[in-house]
Amino acid sequence: MNITPYLIFAALICVIALIITIMVGINPHDESYQKKTRNRITLLTSFYIIAFIPALLFAIFYFALR
């Protein structure tokens, strides 16, 4: 079973989350920073959970079935 596409997908989600994280830090003096930050933190947490859990499971399966 080739899990490379799944690992690439998880890495892509991590890269997207990294870009969004950097975008949050670029303009912290925005008037609505607090409101935007709460929404972005929720979004980032979702991205990290969506990427980390499958990546961890696929890595475990990969090494267990190898």
Sequence and secondary structure as in RCSB ss.txt:
>XXXX:A:sequence
MNITPYLIFAALICVIALIITIMVGINPHDESYQKKTRNRITLLTSFYIIAFIPALLFAIFYFALR
>XXXX:A:secstr
   HHHHHHHHHHHHHHHHHHHHHHH TT TTHHHHHHHHHHHHHHHHHHHHHHHHHHHHHHHHH 
